[in-house]
């Protein structure tokens, strides 16, 4: 009876194989669109803040995981915020021109980050986009297009500064992130770039949620000629027919923004394929590049990896890094997608596949994803239900693919069952191609890369140091390790711009913004939060003391400054920030204690002894239900802590826009009551 059992087994196998779906991969009938690369976005805003002052060893490792070819994410595009002194999600980034009369191309950390990316990958493309603008740009509130040439020149100078001071060539420039575009401005920007020998800098428009820009472009040939790429945000993998008919390259120029656990990795893997399969989008850029900002701020861990502890050096290489690698390590910008149904499409059992080919047709790559609905939901937009089931598939290789005899295999399997480990970016034995065909059994929540490229690599370093909380006591005198114009370490500016200055052999921090910027956050624009502030530390702090030296400028100075504890938030809701705010007004010799940043909920006020025009010290101590304030070591306030202020960051800032200097920042745990 053994022969009967064998016969039945063969019959079952034959039936199973007969059900295998065949998918053709061929360049014989032409190619699809040019592949423009996968990228990450630093900014929008201050999302790389804590990375800049990591210890050198760990910082270099992190940068390798992001940018080094054939190591980690191997990103092909780096998009950065052109700082505009305005809060733009998790913080504000400094403008290269706070005022019309000055320029400075050493502020902030985006120059440094672009340089590090280029150092690792000279071929990486650089892309700049403003979220906000300094206030002097506009003669009317919240409109940077009133004088188009002025705004175009402002952007031109940023591009020129990148080259002159950092030897960075900017490849792409955008208009205004997720805000109104202006046709005259776009044309002016194009002419301004061309007349300054920057025709190589290509314009992406309009970096908005949706495709409304296309309608104007189709009506205006000069506008269409001014731009090269149509960029949409969070398109949900689809693009309208009129966009696809423009013959412009389509980009998902901001996408993802999802918590970077395995579900976030599933989201990223799915859209990297489907943005092209469904929408013909040839580039997808992740917001954000790296989650390197404090927990407690908005969109915590919405990056490809996480690095939030420069004091310890701890970081986490999250699974979205390796989902990126499945494409980026086996393609290059300038390769081509295959045509739909000839190497691009959907699997019958759920999931998708895309085929790539090098321009010389010597290298070939296929990426397959089978991410299930519940394990690949992005934060936005909503995802309609669908099913994925395991299946046997046959890849039929034709055209230049027919010469392939062996395919390298890289495999990821995300496991969502407790106690079952993921398989992440695993190199498997090569697959032999037989008679131009490859048979593959694909499961659910998997990513496969089949390629002729042999340089793939899962880079690694020894485990980083253990995670630990923000160290107290913490003293920053702003001298050691700082250059003039740098942003102070660990002070995460939420509004305004705080920079290192030097005078009489002493370095200190100065708040630089003199007038309200053009806000990206509509809440801040409407509420007109007219002050700067920066947070530091741990969102869970309760009993804490914060002390600093302060000096107001006699010219363009603010009226007052504050120290704060138990600060509940920053970001676009900064106007509604609560906590314990100890304001002092040295020139006018009084203080105000408030439980909100806008001083609408005043707890107490009174007189102080101060030294107008000179350095003064002040301190806020909060412990349990009590709080004490000191000015020049003299206690001036003692009160009961507001019940709504239970824990939060430490903060410092100004009462109005204008210059103010801070030094000798000291944070300690306060003794228990």
C-alpha positions in Angstrom: 0.0 0.0 0.0 3.1 2.2 0.2 2.8 2.9 -3.5 -0.8 4.1 -3.0 0.3 6.5 -0.2 3.0 7.9 -2.5 0.6 8.3 -5.3 -1.9 10.2 -3.2 0.9 12.5 -1.9 2.0 13.3 -5.5 -1.6 14.0 -6.4 -1.9 16.5 -3.6 1.3 18.2 -4.5 0.3 18.4 -8.2 -3.1 19.9 -7.2 -1.3 22.4 -4.9 1.2 23.4 -7.6 -1.5 23.7 -10.2 -3.1 26.4 -8.0 0.2 28.4 -7.8 -0.3 31.8 -9.5 2.3 32.8 -12.1 3.7 36.3 -12.2 5.8 37.6 -15.1 8.9 39.7 -14.6 10.1 41.2 -17.9 11.5 44.3 -19.5 10.7 43.1 -23.1 7.6 45.3 -23.5 9.2 48.4 -22.0 9.8 49.8 -18.5 7.8 51.7 -15.9 8.9 54.9 -14.3 12.3 56.0 -13.1 12.9 55.1 -9.4 13.8 58.2 -7.5 14.7 56.8 -4.1 13.5 56.2 -0.5 14.2 58.9 2.0 13.8 60.2 5.5 12.9 63.6 6.8 14.7 65.5 9.5 12.6 68.4 10.7 9.0 69.4 10.8 10.2 69.9 13.4 13.2 69.4 15.6 12.9 65.7 15.2 16.7 65.1 15.2 17.3 67.4 18.2 18.8 64.9 20.6 21.0 63.1 18.1 23.4 66.0 17.6 25.0 65.7 21.1 25.2 61.9 21.4 28.6 60.5 22.3 30.7 60.3 19.1 30.8 56.5 19.1 27.1 55.9 19.3 26.3 58.9 17.1 28.5 57.5 14.3 26.8 54.1 14.7 23.3 55.7 14.4 24.4 57.6 11.3 25.7 54.4 9.8 22.4 52.7 10.4 20.6 55.5 8.6 22.9 56.4 5.7 25.8 54.0 5.1 25.3 52.0 1.9 24.8 48.3 2.4 24.6 48.5 6.2 21.2 49.6 7.4 18.5 51.7 6.0 20.9 53.0 3.3 18.7 56.0 2.6 18.8 57.5 -0.8 17.2 60.9 0.0 17.6 63.1 3.0 14.9 65.8 3.3 15.4 68.6 5.9 13.5 71.5 7.3 14.7 74.9 6.3 14.4 76.4 9.7 12.1 79.4 10.1 12.2 80.1 13.9 8.7 78.6 14.2 7.3 75.6 16.0 6.6 72.9 13.4 5.6 69.8 15.3 8.0 68.8 18.1 10.0 72.0 18.2 11.3 75.0 16.3 14.4 75.1 14.1 16.6 78.2 13.7 16.4 80.3 10.5 19.6 81.2 8.7 18.2 84.8 8.7 16.5 85.7 11.9 16.4 89.2 10.5 16.7 90.7 7.1 20.0 92.3 7.9 21.9 89.2 9.0 22.8 85.7 7.8 24.3 82.7 9.7 24.9 79.3 8.2 26.0 77.6 11.3 22.8 77.5 13.3 21.0 74.3 14.2 22.0 70.8 13.3 20.6 70.2 9.8 23.8 71.4 8.1 25.8 68.9 10.2 23.3 66.1 9.5 23.4 66.6 5.7 27.2 66.6 5.9 27.3 63.3 7.8 24.8 61.8 5.3 27.0 62.9 2.4 30.1 61.6 4.1 28.6 58.1 4.3 26.9 58.2 0.9 28.2 60.8 -1.6 25.3 59.9 -3.9 22.5 60.7 -1.4 20.1 63.4 -2.6 19.4 66.5 -0.5 16.0 68.1 -0.3 15.1 71.3 1.6 11.6 72.5 2.6 10.4 75.4 4.8 7.7 74.8 7.4 7.8 78.4 8.8 9.4 81.7 8.0 10.9 84.4 10.1 8.5 87.3 10.7 10.4 89.8 8.6 9.5 87.9 5.4 5.9 89.0 5.5 4.4 92.5 5.6 1.0 91.0 6.4 0.4 88.2 8.9 1.0 84.5 7.8 1.7 85.2 4.1 5.2 84.6 2.8 4.2 85.4 -0.7 3.5 89.1 -0.3 6.9 89.9 -1.9 7.7 86.8 -3.9 11.2 87.9 -4.8 12.1 88.5 -1.2 11.0 85.0 -0.2 12.7 83.4 -3.3 15.9 85.2 -2.3 15.6 83.9 1.2 15.5 80.3 -0.1 18.2 81.0 -2.6 20.5 82.1 0.2 19.9 78.9 2.1 20.9 76.9 -1.0 23.9 79.0 -1.6 24.9 78.9 2.1 24.8 75.1 2.0 27.3 75.1 -0.8 29.6 78.0 0.4 29.9 77.0 4.0 29.3 73.2 4.0 30.1 72.1 0.4 26.6 70.7 0.2 24.8 70.6 -3.2 21.0 70.8 -2.7 19.1 68.7 -5.3 15.5 69.5 -4.5 13.6 72.4 -3.0 10.0 72.7 -1.9 7.5 75.5 -1.4 5.8 75.6 2.0 5.0 72.4 3.9 1.3 71.6 3.9 0.3 75.3 3.4 -1.0 77.4 0.6 1.2 77.6 -2.5 1.4 80.6 -4.7 1.8 80.3 -8.5 3.7 83.6 -8.9 6.1 82.6 -6.1 6.8 79.2 -7.7 7.6 80.8 -11.0 9.7 83.5 -9.3 11.7 80.8 -7.4 12.4 78.9 -10.6 13.7 82.1 -12.3 15.7 83.1 -9.3 17.4 79.7 -9.2 18.1 79.7 -12.9 19.5 83.2 -12.9 21.9 82.2 -10.2 23.3 79.1 -12.0 21.2 76.8 -9.9 19.1 75.2 -12.7 20.3 71.8 -11.3 18.1 72.4 -8.2 14.7 70.9 -9.0 11.4 72.1 -7.5 9.0 69.8 -5.8 5.4 71.1 -5.5 3.4 71.5 -3.5 4.2 69.2 -0.5 0.5 69.3 0.5 -2.0 66.8 1.7 -3.6 65.9 -1.6 -3.2 66.7 -5.3 -4.9 70.0 -5.7 -1.7 71.5 -7.2 -2.2 69.4 -10.3 -5.2 71.3 -11.5 -3.4 74.7 -11.5 -0.4 73.0 -13.2 -2.6 71.6 -16.0 -4.0 75.1 -16.7 -0.6 76.9 -16.7 2.2 75.7 -18.9 4.7 78.1 -17.3 3.9 76.8 -13.9 4.2 73.2 -15.1 7.6 74.0 -16.7 8.8 75.5 -13.3 8.5 72.2 -11.4 9.9 68.8 -11.9 8.2 66.6 -9.2 4.7 66.6 -7.8 4.9 65.9 -4.1 1.9 64.8 -2.0 1.7 63.9 1.7 0.1 60.8 3.1 -1.6 59.9 -0.2 -2.8 56.5 0.9 -0.9 54.8 -2.0 -3.2 56.4 -4.6 -2.8 59.3 -7.1 -5.5 60.8 -9.4 -5.5 60.1 -13.1 -4.7 63.8 -14.0 -1.6 63.6 -11.9 -0.4 60.5 -13.6 -1.1 62.0 -17.0 1.2 65.1 -16.4 4.3 63.1 -17.3 5.8 64.5 -14.1 7.4 62.2 -11.5 5.0 61.7 -8.6 6.3 61.5 -5.0 4.9 60.7 -1.7 7.1 63.4 -0.3 6.0 62.8 3.3 4.5 59.6 4.6 4.5 57.1 7.4 4.5 59.1 10.7 3.6 55.9 12.6 4.9 54.5 15.9 8.0 52.5 15.0 7.0 49.1 16.4 6.3 46.1 14.2 2.9 47.5 13.1 4.7 50.6 12.0 7.2 48.5 10.2 4.3 46.7 8.4 2.9 50.1 7.4 6.2 51.2 6.0 6.8 47.9 4.1 3.3 48.0 2.6 3.4 51.6 1.4 7.0 51.4 0.0 5.6 48.9 -2.6 2.0 50.1 -3.0 2.8 53.8 -3.5 4.1 52.7 -6.8 1.8 49.8 -7.5 -1.3 51.9 -6.9 -0.2 55.4 -7.4 3.0 55.4 -9.6 4.9 57.3 -6.9 8.6 56.9 -7.5 9.8 58.2 -4.2 8.5 57.8 -0.6 10.0 59.8 2.2 9.4 59.0 5.9 8.5 61.5 8.5 10.5 61.3 10.4 14.0 60.2 9.8 14.8 59.4 13.5 12.8 59.8 16.6 15.3 61.8 18.5 13.1 64.1 20.7 11.7 63.8 24.2 9.0 61.4 25.2 6.1 63.6 26.1 6.3 65.6 23.0 4.0 64.9 20.0 4.4 61.9 17.8 6.9 60.1 20.1 8.8 57.3 18.2 7.3 58.2 14.8 10.7 57.6 13.2 12.6 54.9 11.4 14.6 54.3 14.6 14.8 55.8 18.1 17.6 57.8 19.8 16.4 59.8 22.8 19.2 59.5 25.3 22.4 61.4 24.5 23.4 61.3 28.2 23.5 57.5 28.1 24.2 56.7 24.5 21.3 54.3 24.3 19.5 53.9 21.0 17.2 51.3 19.3 17.4 50.1 15.7 13.7 49.6 15.1 12.3 47.2 12.5 11.4 50.0 9.9 15.2 50.4 9.3 15.2 46.9 7.8 12.0 47.3 5.9 13.8 50.2 4.2 16.8 48.1 3.5 14.8 45.5 1.6 14.5 48.1 -1.2 17.4 50.6 -0.7 20.3 48.1 -0.4 19.3 46.5 -3.8 18.4 49.5 -5.9 19.9 52.9 -6.9 18.3 56.2 -7.8 18.0 56.1 -11.6 17.0 52.5 -11.8 13.6 51.8 -13.3 10.5 50.0 -12.2 9.1 47.3 -14.4 5.8 47.8 -16.1 2.5 46.9 -14.4 1.7 43.2 -14.9 5.2 42.7 -16.2 6.8 42.9 -12.7 4.6 45.3 -10.8 1.3 44.4 -9.3 -0.8 42.8 -6.5 -0.6 39.2 -5.4 -3.8 37.3 -5.9 -3.6 36.1 -2.3 -3.0 39.6 -1.0 0.2 41.7 -0.8 2.2 43.3 -3.7 5.3 43.0 -5.7 7.6 45.4 -7.5 10.4 44.7 -9.9 13.4 47.0 -10.5 16.1 47.0 -13.2 19.3 49.0 -13.5 19.7 51.3 -16.5 22.3 49.0 -18.1 20.0 46.0 -17.4 22.7 44.2 -15.6 21.1 44.2 -12.2 17.6 43.1 -11.2 15.6 43.3 -7.9 12.2 42.0 -6.9 10.5 43.1 -3.6 7.4 41.2 -2.4 5.4 42.2 0.7 2.4 40.4 2.3 1.5 42.6 5.2 -1.9 42.0 6.6 -4.3 44.8 7.3 -4.2 44.9 11.1 -0.4 44.6 11.1 0.3 47.4 8.7 -2.1 50.2 9.6 -0.5 53.6 9.3 -1.6 56.6 11.4 -3.1 58.1 8.3 -5.0 57.9 6.1 -7.6 55.2 7.0 -6.9 51.7 5.5 -9.8 49.8 4.0 -10.1 46.1 5.0 -8.4 43.4 2.9 -7.2 39.9 3.4 -3.9 38.2 2.9 -3.4 34.4 2.9 -0.3 32.1 2.4 0.3 31.1 -1.2 2.6 29.4 -3.6 3.7 31.7 -6.4 5.8 31.2 -9.5 8.0 34.0 -10.8 8.4 33.7 -14.5 11.5 35.6 -15.7 11.6 36.9 -19.2 13.5 39.5 -21.2 16.8 40.4 -19.6 15.5 38.7 -16.4 15.7 35.4 -18.4 19.5 35.3 -18.1 19.3 35.1 -14.3 20.4 31.7 -13.0 20.4 32.5 -9.3 18.8 35.1 -7.0 20.0 36.3 -3.7 17.3 36.1 -1.0 16.7 38.5 2.0 13.7 37.7 4.2 11.7 39.3 7.0 8.8 37.7 9.0 7.0 39.9 11.5 5.5 37.8 14.3 2.7 39.2 16.3 2.2 36.2 18.6 3.6 36.6 22.2 6.9 34.9 22.7 7.6 34.4 19.0 10.6 36.3 17.7 10.6 38.2 14.4 12.9 37.2 11.6 14.4 40.5 10.5 16.3 41.0 7.2 17.7 37.5 7.2 20.0 36.4 4.4 18.9 33.0 3.0 20.4 30.6 0.6 20.2 31.8 -3.0 17.4 30.5 -5.1 18.2 28.6 -8.3 16.3 29.6 -11.4 15.1 26.7 -13.4 13.9 27.1 -17.0 13.3 30.8 -16.3 11.1 30.2 -13.3 11.3 30.4 -9.5 8.7 29.0 -7.1 8.2 30.6 -3.7 6.0 29.9 -0.8 5.0 33.2 0.8 3.3 33.6 4.1 1.5 36.5 5.9 3.4 39.5 7.2 6.5 38.8 5.2 8.9 40.8 3.0 11.1 39.1 0.4 13.9 40.6 -1.7 15.1 38.5 -4.6 18.0 40.1 -6.3 21.1 39.8 -8.5 22.8 42.3 -6.2 25.3 40.6 -4.0 26.4 43.4 -1.7 23.4 43.4 0.8 24.4 43.3 4.4 22.7 43.5 7.8 25.1 45.8 9.6 25.6 45.6 13.3 27.5 47.0 16.2 27.9 45.8 19.8 24.8 46.7 21.9 24.6 50.4 22.9 24.8 51.4 26.6 21.9 50.6 28.8 19.0 53.1 28.9 18.9 55.4 31.9 16.9 58.4 32.9 18.0 62.0 32.5 20.8 62.5 34.9 20.4 64.9 37.9 21.9 67.0 39.2 22.4 68.6 35.7 24.6 71.7 35.2 25.2 73.4 31.9 27.4 76.4 31.9 27.3 76.5 28.1 31.1 76.6 27.7 32.5 73.1 27.2 31.9 71.6 23.8 30.0 74.6 22.4 30.8 76.8 19.4 29.1 80.2 18.9 25.8 79.8 17.1 25.2 76.3 18.2 21.9 75.3 19.7 22.4 74.3 23.4 22.4 70.6 24.2 19.3 69.0 25.5 17.3 72.3 25.5 14.5 71.5 23.1 13.3 74.8 21.8 9.5 74.8 21.2 9.2 78.4 20.1 11.9 80.9 19.3 15.6 80.2 18.8 18.2 79.7 21.5 21.8 80.0 20.5 25.3 80.0 22.1 26.9 83.5 22.3 30.2 84.6 23.7 31.3 87.7 25.5 34.3 88.5 27.8 35.5 84.9 27.6 32.1 83.6 28.7 29.6 81.6 26.7 25.9 81.7 27.4 22.6 81.1 25.6 20.6 83.9 23.9 17.1 83.8 22.7 17.3 85.4 19.3 13.8 85.9 17.8 12.5 89.5 17.8 9.1 89.2 16.3 6.5 86.5 15.7 7.5 84.1 12.9 5.1 82.9 10.2 3.7 79.9 12.0 3.2 76.5 10.5 1.0 75.4 13.4 -2.4 77.0 12.8 -3.2 76.9 16.5 -0.1 79.0 17.3 -0.9 81.4 14.5 -4.4 81.9 15.7 -3.5 82.2 19.4 -0.5 84.4 18.7 1.7 82.9 21.4 4.1 85.8 21.7 6.9 84.2 23.7 9.7 81.7 23.3 10.4 78.6 25.4 12.5 75.5 25.5 11.9 72.3 27.5 14.5 69.9 29.0 14.5 66.7 31.0 11.9 64.1 31.8 8.2 64.3 31.4 7.7 62.4 34.6 9.6 64.8 36.9 7.6 66.0 39.9 9.9 67.3 42.7 12.5 69.4 41.1 14.6 72.6 41.5 15.7 74.7 38.5 18.1 77.6 38.7 19.7 79.9 36.1 21.4 83.3 35.6 19.6 85.7 33.3 20.2 89.0 31.7 17.9 91.2 29.5 19.3 93.1 26.6 18.8 96.9 26.6 18.3 96.8 22.9 15.6 94.6 21.3 15.2 92.9 24.7 12.3 91.0 26.1 10.4 92.4 29.1 10.8 89.3 31.2 11.9 85.7 31.5 10.7 82.5 33.2 11.7 79.2 34.7 9.1 76.5 34.9 8.6 73.0 36.2 5.9 70.3 35.7 5.4 71.6 32.1 2.8 69.4 30.4 3.5 69.9 26.7 5.1 71.7 23.8 4.5 71.4 20.1 1.6 73.0 18.2 -0.5 73.2 21.4 2.1 75.3 23.2 -0.4 78.1 23.6 -2.2 75.8 26.0 0.8 74.7 28.0 0.3 74.4 31.7 2.7 73.8 34.6 4.4 76.1 37.2 5.8 79.2 35.6 7.9 81.6 37.6 8.3 84.9 35.6 10.6 87.6 36.7 10.9 91.1 35.2 14.3 92.4 36.4 14.0 95.9 34.9 10.6 96.5 36.5 11.5 94.5 39.7 8.5 92.2 40.0 7.6 88.5 39.6 4.5 86.7 38.5 3.7 83.0 39.3 1.3 81.4 36.9 0.0 77.9 36.2 0.0 78.5 32.4 2.5 79.8 30.0 0.2 82.7 28.9 -0.2 83.9 32.5 -4.0 83.8 32.3 -4.1 81.7 35.6 -1.9 83.8 38.0 -1.3 82.3 41.4 0.6 85.2 42.9 2.8 88.2 42.1 5.0 90.6 44.0 8.2 92.7 44.2 11.8 91.6 43.8 15.2 93.0 44.3 17.1 92.8 41.0 20.0 94.4 39.1 18.6 95.8 35.8 20.9 95.5 32.9 23.1 92.9 34.7 23.1 89.2 35.5 20.5 88.0 38.0 20.0 84.6 39.4 16.6 83.0 39.9 15.3 79.7 41.1 12.1 77.7 41.2 11.8 74.8 43.6 8.7 72.6 43.5 8.2 69.7 46.0 4.9 68.0 46.6 2.2 70.6 47.0 4.6 73.4 47.7 6.8 75.7 45.7 9.3 78.4 46.4 10.9 81.1 44.3 14.2 82.9 44.8 15.8 85.9 43.1 19.5 86.6 43.7 19.3 84.0 46.6 16.5 85.8 48.4 13.2 84.0 48.7 10.5 86.1 47.1 7.6 83.6 46.8 6.1 80.7 48.6 2.8 79.1 47.5 0.8 76.0 47.1 1.4 74.2 43.8 -1.5 74.1 41.4 -3.4 70.8 41.5 -3.3 70.4 37.7 0.5 70.6 37.6 1.5 67.1 38.7 4.6 66.3 36.6 6.4 67.4 33.5 9.4 69.0 31.9 11.6 71.8 33.2 11.5 74.8 30.9 12.9 78.3 30.4 11.8 81.1 28.1 10.9 84.7 27.6 7.7 86.7 28.3 7.7 88.4 24.9 9.7 88.1 21.8 13.1 89.7 22.2 16.7 89.1 23.3 17.4 87.4 26.7 20.5 85.7 27.9 20.6 82.5 30.1 23.6 80.9 31.8 24.5 78.4 34.5 21.4 76.2 34.2 21.2 73.9 37.2 18.5 71.3 37.7 18.3 69.1 40.8 15.8 66.8 42.5 14.0 68.8 45.1 13.9 67.4 48.7 10.5 65.7 49.5 8.3 67.9 51.7 
